[in-house]
Amino acid sequence: MDGAPALAWVERVHIAGDGFVGRPLGQDLGLGEAVEFTLDQVIDWSEVGHDGRMHGNFTARALMETLPDYRAALIATTLSLDLYPADW
């Protein structure tokens, strides 16, 4: 990359030193590359709960307000009513 800011969804995130490392989910970065980042660089997150529904994912929650009802309903079925997992 040329040093320009990039947006990437990452998975398999773990703590590494003062930050985090994760694997990108197929954005501009190649699959399998490690992405290093710090907490102040995180703009959204999601965590799948025990019921299979996602906590967080604030981008999708905000986007739902702009979508037709049927599309918003599809997204709503994937989201937990609780923003944060109970064990946090």
Buried (B, 14 or more C-beta within 10 A) or exposed (E): EEEEEEEBBBEEBEEEEEEBBBBBEEEEBEEEEEBEBEEEEEEEBBEBBEEEBBBBBEEBBEEBEEEEEEEBEEBBEEBBEEEEEEEE
